[in-house]
Amino acid sequence: MRNNIDINFHCEENLIFKNNNKKIIEAISKIIKVIKNPDNLDDITKEVIENQYSSMHIYSNVCVVLAECFEIIKDKKLLDEIHYNYMVKIREELYSTSSLNSSLFSGIVGVGFGVYFLYEKTLNYKKFIDSLNELIVELVQNEIENNISTLENVKVTDYDTIVGLAGVTGYLLLFKNEDYIRICIEKILKYIVKLSDDIEVHGHKVPGWYVSSENQILDADKKYYKRGNFNLGLAHGITGPLTILALALKEGIEVSGQKESISKILYDLKRFRYRDENGDTYWPGILSFEEYIDGEVRQKKTNRASWCYGTPGIARAMYISSSVVGDEEGMEISINAIECLCKMNEKEWGFNSPTFCHGYAGLLAVVQAMYMDTGNIKFDVGREKILEKLLGFFDEESLLGFYDIDLKDAINGNLELVKRNSMGLLDGVVGIALILLSFIKPIKTNWMRIFMIN
């Protein structure tokens, strides 16, 4: 394979923020230089597999970036060759995997997104996508039946964006015109509607997306939330299913009770928002059982401005769903919340990392999506400020240009910042590359659907 790739950035004057043009181009060029050959990722895949991703998902993640680079790489023959090399890797990994699930970030849907975006640009790999979709629907049918049978014993992983049916449905909606997939989507929607029905817990009526203490993901949460909780976050909480209910409705798919469920969840989001001493709007990522019953947030802390659990993801979900059902109050609340985030200083955001899940890339993507929808000048100013902070993490001497930076327990029991290379969507350079590319070609594209923000 040739070493050099001719990249056309459509002239620097077309980039949105001229002060940051050079760094954006340097960052994207560095990332493309690495990902042009899947063999370059061998050491990275070994490191990441030890953590949480399979190499299959790393290759699929890269396909999302390659699809977004389609317009800026001139040599389409070379690009086809790069695509093919990644597809060979994905096929090999897929056929050698003994245990498959449908989930977005650890299952076949994650693979589906990567391959679909290549197909969308090139019209190649349609048969492969069809085969994947048949397998996804088969797996999902079983998961729906299992989830319905355990409605009284819900886990967030049943319905959330990261692992559950919300993330899966975001992908399936891309194929809503295929009858068997549409039927599957409707079954998922009926299940989500059931989640918003009231159940009785500890003598009180609460919505069915309540999660008991025993079903918490983390042991610490099992101890802290002794009577269970309600997760509001976009990654693991009810705002993922809320977004799906709204997106499906917008795309013409409606089941009985769908609009009512949207309104009911929006009501809870309105009820549990709060302001700090500066008047800035927040939501708790998680509500304790006691807080939900009392109708008041007890610990009104200024949480990290993350996509996963923070105000950005929740506010964006609220905006999408409110706009679909015509809830002007909900739209106003969500716009105000994002405006508050844009005027904060960087310390108030609480980030250590440039990555998507709980770093600058996720906040920037939400503000970018809000700006594209509204044209709000405050979002325009805010996204430039966030972009500048994100680009401050660019390290031209590093392998990928950016590190995943996180707090880890050190040997002495203290916390320390640890850097690592990652090709992850959530915690790696892929998520960063996607949002940077959106400033080179500033149009909403389907990659934002992966994160439930369009």
C-alpha positions in Angstrom: 0.0 0.0 0.0 1.2 3.5 -0.8 2.6 5.5 2.1 1.1 8.8 1.1 -2.5 9.7 1.0 -3.5 12.9 -0.8 -6.0 14.7 1.4 -8.1 17.6 0.2 -9.4 19.7 3.0 -11.5 21.8 0.6 -9.3 24.9 1.2 -8.7 26.3 4.7 -11.1 29.2 4.2 -13.9 26.7 4.3 -13.1 25.6 7.8 -15.2 27.2 10.4 -12.7 28.6 12.9 -9.6 29.9 11.1 -7.6 30.1 14.4 -7.8 26.4 14.8 -7.5 25.3 11.1 -3.9 24.2 11.2 -4.4 22.0 14.3 -7.6 20.4 12.9 -5.8 19.6 9.7 -2.7 18.2 11.5 -4.8 16.1 13.8 -7.0 14.6 11.0 -3.9 14.0 8.8 -2.1 12.2 11.6 -5.1 9.9 12.4 -5.6 9.1 8.7 -1.9 8.3 8.4 -2.2 5.6 11.2 -5.6 4.1 10.1 -4.8 3.8 6.4 -3.4 0.3 7.2 -5.1 -2.0 9.7 -1.8 -3.6 10.5 -0.7 -0.3 12.1 -3.3 -1.0 14.8 -1.9 -4.4 16.0 -0.2 -3.1 19.1 -3.2 -0.8 19.9 -5.7 -3.7 19.6 -3.6 -5.9 21.9 -3.6 -3.1 24.5 -7.3 -2.3 24.2 -8.5 -5.9 24.1 -7.0 -6.3 27.6 -9.4 -3.5 28.6 -12.9 -3.8 27.0 -13.0 -3.9 23.2 -12.5 -6.6 20.7 -10.3 -6.0 17.6 -13.5 -6.4 15.6 -15.0 -3.3 17.2 -11.8 -1.3 16.7 -11.8 -2.1 13.0 -15.5 -1.2 12.8 -14.8 2.1 14.7 -12.2 3.0 12.1 -14.7 2.3 9.3 -16.9 5.1 10.7 -14.0 7.5 10.4 -13.0 6.3 7.0 -16.6 6.9 5.8 -16.5 10.4 7.1 -13.2 11.0 5.3 -14.7 9.9 2.0 -15.0 13.4 0.6 -11.5 14.6 1.7 -9.4 11.7 0.3 -9.0 12.2 -3.4 -7.8 8.8 -4.5 -11.0 6.7 -4.4 -9.2 3.6 -5.7 -6.8 3.7 -2.8 -9.7 4.4 -0.4 -11.6 1.3 -1.7 -8.4 -0.7 -1.0 -8.3 0.6 2.6 -12.0 -0.2 3.1 -11.5 -3.7 1.7 -8.6 -4.4 4.0 -10.6 -3.5 7.1 -13.6 -5.5 5.9 -11.3 -8.6 5.6 -10.3 -8.0 9.2 -13.9 -7.6 10.4 -15.0 -10.7 8.6 -12.2 -12.8 10.1 -13.0 -11.6 13.6 -16.7 -12.0 13.2 -16.5 -15.5 12.0 -14.1 -16.5 14.7 -16.2 -15.1 17.6 -18.1 -17.8 19.5 -20.4 -15.5 21.5 -22.3 -12.7 19.9 -24.7 -10.1 21.2 -26.6 -7.3 19.5 -25.3 -4.3 21.5 -24.0 -1.1 20.2 -20.6 -0.8 21.8 -19.8 -4.4 22.4 -21.9 -6.3 19.9 -22.9 -6.7 16.3 -24.7 -3.3 16.0 -21.3 -1.6 16.5 -20.0 -3.6 13.5 -23.2 -2.8 11.6 -22.7 1.0 12.0 -19.2 0.9 10.6 -20.0 -1.2 7.6 -23.2 0.7 6.9 -21.4 4.0 6.8 -19.0 2.6 4.2 -21.9 1.3 2.2 -23.6 4.7 2.4 -20.6 6.3 0.7 -19.6 3.6 -1.7 -22.6 1.3 -2.2 -20.3 -1.6 -1.4 -20.9 -4.4 1.1 -24.7 -4.5 0.9 -24.9 -8.3 1.1 -22.7 -8.2 4.2 -25.0 -5.7 5.8 -28.1 -7.7 5.0 -26.6 -10.8 6.6 -25.6 -8.8 9.7 -29.1 -7.3 10.0 -30.7 -10.7 9.8 -28.5 -11.9 12.7 -29.1 -8.7 14.7 -32.9 -9.1 14.4 -32.7 -12.7 15.4 -30.7 -11.8 18.5 -32.9 -8.8 19.4 -36.1 -10.9 19.2 -34.7 -13.1 21.9 -33.6 -10.2 24.0 -37.1 -8.5 23.7 -38.8 -11.7 24.9 -36.3 -12.0 27.8 -36.7 -8.3 28.8 -40.5 -8.5 28.8 -40.4 -11.6 31.0 -38.2 -9.7 33.5 -40.1 -6.4 33.5 -40.3 -6.6 37.3 -36.6 -7.0 37.6 -35.1 -4.5 35.2 -31.4 -3.8 34.6 -30.2 -0.6 32.8 -28.4 -2.9 30.4 -31.8 -4.2 29.2 -32.7 -0.8 27.7 -29.8 1.6 27.7 -27.7 3.1 24.8 -24.4 1.4 25.5 -25.5 -2.3 25.8 -29.3 -2.3 25.7 -32.1 -2.0 23.2 -32.0 1.8 22.8 -28.6 1.7 21.1 -29.7 -1.2 18.9 -32.8 0.6 17.8 -30.8 3.7 16.8 -29.1 1.4 14.2 -32.3 -0.5 13.1 -34.0 2.8 12.3 -31.6 3.2 9.4 -33.4 0.3 7.8 -37.0 1.1 8.9 -38.3 0.5 5.3 -37.5 -3.2 5.5 -40.7 -4.9 6.8 -39.0 -7.4 9.1 -36.9 -4.7 10.7 -39.8 -2.4 11.1 -41.7 -5.1 12.9 -38.7 -5.6 15.2 -38.5 -1.9 15.9 -42.2 -1.8 16.8 -41.7 -4.6 19.3 -38.8 -2.7 20.9 -41.0 0.4 21.1 -43.8 -1.5 22.8 -41.3 -2.8 25.4 -40.0 0.8 26.0 -43.5 2.0 26.4 -44.1 -0.7 29.1 -41.0 0.6 30.9 -42.7 3.9 31.5 -45.8 2.2 33.0 -46.0 2.5 36.8 -45.0 -0.4 39.1 -45.2 -0.6 42.8 -41.9 -0.6 44.7 -41.6 -0.2 48.5 -45.3 0.8 48.7 -44.9 3.6 46.1 -45.9 3.8 42.5 -42.8 4.5 40.3 -42.0 4.1 36.6 -40.9 0.7 35.4 -37.4 1.9 34.5 -36.6 1.8 38.2 -33.5 -0.4 39.0 -33.3 -2.2 42.3 -30.2 -2.2 44.5 -29.4 -5.8 43.5 -29.4 -4.9 39.8 -26.9 -2.0 39.9 -23.9 -2.4 37.7 -21.3 -1.3 40.3 -20.9 -2.8 43.8 -20.5 0.7 45.2 -23.9 1.7 43.8 -25.5 -1.5 45.3 -24.3 -0.3 48.7 -25.1 3.4 48.2 -28.6 3.0 46.6 -30.0 0.6 49.1 -33.6 1.1 47.8 -32.6 1.3 44.2 -32.4 4.3 41.8 -33.5 5.9 38.5 -30.8 6.5 35.9 -31.2 9.7 33.8 -28.0 9.6 31.8 -27.8 9.2 28.0 -25.3 6.3 28.2 -27.1 4.1 30.8 -30.3 5.8 31.6 -33.8 6.5 30.5 -32.9 9.4 28.1 -31.6 6.8 25.6 -35.0 5.1 25.3 -36.6 8.5 25.4 -34.6 9.6 22.3 -35.5 6.4 20.5 -39.2 6.9 21.2 -38.9 10.4 19.7 -36.7 9.4 16.7 -39.0 6.6 15.8 -42.1 8.9 16.0 -40.3 11.4 13.8 -39.6 8.8 11.2 -43.2 7.6 11.1 -43.2 4.6 13.5 -45.7 4.8 16.3 -47.1 2.3 18.7 -49.9 2.7 21.3 -48.8 4.8 24.3 -45.6 6.1 22.6 -46.4 9.8 22.8 -47.7 9.5 26.3 -44.4 7.7 27.4 -42.4 10.6 25.9 -44.4 13.1 27.8 -44.2 11.2 31.0 -40.4 10.9 30.8 -40.1 14.6 29.9 -42.2 15.5 32.9 -39.7 13.7 35.2 -36.8 15.5 33.5 -38.5 18.9 34.1 -39.3 17.9 37.6 -35.7 17.0 38.6 -33.7 19.7 37.0 -32.1 22.2 39.3 -29.9 25.3 39.3 -26.7 26.2 41.2 -25.8 29.5 42.8 -24.9 30.9 39.3 -28.2 30.0 37.8 -26.8 27.2 35.7 -29.0 24.2 34.9 -28.1 20.7 35.9 -29.6 17.2 36.2 -28.4 14.5 38.5 -27.1 11.5 36.5 -28.8 9.2 38.9 -31.8 9.8 41.3 -32.1 7.8 44.5 -35.4 6.1 45.2 -35.9 8.6 48.1 -35.3 11.6 45.8 -37.8 10.3 43.2 -40.5 9.7 45.9 -39.9 13.1 47.5 -39.8 14.9 44.1 -36.6 16.7 45.0 -32.9 16.3 44.3 -31.0 16.2 47.6 -27.4 16.4 46.5 -27.4 19.4 44.1 -23.9 19.2 43.0 -22.3 20.6 39.8 -21.6 17.3 38.0 -19.1 16.8 35.2 -20.4 18.1 31.8 -20.2 14.7 30.2 -22.1 13.1 27.3 -22.6 9.9 29.3 -24.2 11.0 32.7 -24.0 14.8 32.6 -26.2 17.7 31.6 -25.2 17.7 27.9 -26.5 14.3 27.0 -29.7 14.7 29.1 -30.4 18.1 27.7 -29.8 17.0 24.1 -32.2 14.0 24.6 -34.7 16.4 26.0 -34.4 18.8 23.1 -34.8 16.0 20.5 -37.9 14.5 22.1 -39.5 17.9 23.0 -39.1 19.1 19.4 -40.7 15.9 18.1 -43.8 16.2 20.3 -44.0 20.0 20.2 -43.2 20.6 23.9 -42.0 24.2 23.8 -41.2 24.3 27.5 -39.0 21.2 27.2 -37.2 22.8 24.2 -36.6 26.0 26.1 -35.3 24.2 29.2 -32.8 22.2 27.1 -31.6 25.2 25.1 -31.1 27.1 28.3 -29.1 24.2 29.9 -26.7 24.1 26.9 -26.4 27.9 26.9 -25.3 27.6 30.5 -22.7 25.0 29.6 -21.3 27.2 26.9 -20.7 30.2 29.2 -19.0 28.1 31.9 -15.2 28.1 32.3 -13.3 24.9 31.6 -12.8 24.1 35.3 -16.6 24.0 35.7 -16.9 21.3 33.0 -14.7 19.0 35.0 -12.7 17.3 32.2 -9.3 15.6 32.2 -9.6 14.1 28.8 -10.3 15.0 25.1 -12.4 11.9 24.5 -16.1 11.5 23.9 -17.7 9.7 26.8 -16.7 12.0 29.6 -14.4 14.5 27.9 -14.3 17.5 25.6 -15.3 15.7 22.4 -18.7 14.6 23.8 -19.6 18.1 25.0 -18.4 19.6 21.7 -20.6 17.1 19.7 -23.7 18.0 21.7 -23.1 21.8 21.3 -22.4 21.2 17.6 -25.6 19.3 17.1 -27.6 22.0 19.0 -26.0 24.7 16.9 -26.9 22.9 13.7 -30.5 22.6 14.8 -31.0 26.1 16.2 -28.3 28.5 14.8 -28.1 29.9 18.3 -25.1 32.3 18.4 -24.3 31.3 22.0 -23.7 27.7 20.8 -21.5 29.1 18.0 -19.3 30.9 20.5 -19.4 27.9 22.9 -18.3 25.3 20.3 -15.3 27.5 19.3 -14.3 27.7 22.9 -14.7 23.9 23.5 -12.9 23.1 20.2 -9.9 25.2 21.2 -9.7 23.3 24.6 -10.0 19.9 22.9 -7.2 20.8 20.3 -5.0 21.7 23.3 -4.6 18.0 23.9 -3.2 17.3 20.5 0.3 15.8 20.8 2.1 15.5 17.4 4.7 13.2 19.0 2.0 10.7 20.1 1.0 7.7 18.1 -2.6 8.8 17.4 -2.4 12.5 18.1 -4.6 12.2 21.2 -4.5 10.1 24.4 -7.4 8.8 26.5 -6.7 10.3 29.9 -8.4 9.0 33.0 -8.0 8.9 36.7 -6.9 5.5 38.0 -6.0 4.1 41.4 -2.2 4.2 41.9 -0.2 1.6 44.0 -0.1 4.1 46.9 -3.9 4.3 47.0 -4.0 7.8 45.5 -5.6 8.7 42.1 -3.4 9.6 39.2 -3.9 10.6 35.6 -3.1 7.8 33.2 -2.6 8.2 29.4 -3.2 5.4 26.9 -3.7 5.0 23.2 -7.2 4.0 22.2 -9.2 3.6 19.0 -12.5 3.6 20.9 -15.5 5.6 20.0 -16.2 6.5 23.6 -12.7 6.7 25.1 -10.4 7.0 22.1 -9.3 8.9 19.0 -12.2 7.7 16.9 -14.8 9.8 18.8 -12.4 12.8 18.7 -11.8 12.4 14.9 -15.5 12.3 14.2 -16.2 15.6 15.9 -13.2 17.3 14.3 -14.3 16.1 10.9 -17.7 17.7 11.5 -15.9 21.1 11.3 -14.3 20.3 8.0 -17.6 19.2 6.6 -20.1 20.9 8.9 -23.3 18.9 8.1 -25.2 16.6 10.3 -24.4 13.0 9.4 -25.4 9.6 10.7 -22.4 9.1 12.9 -24.1 11.3 15.5 -26.9 8.6 15.7 -24.4 6.3 17.3 -24.3 8.6 20.3 -28.0 9.4 20.3 -27.5 13.1 19.5 -29.3 13.4 16.2 
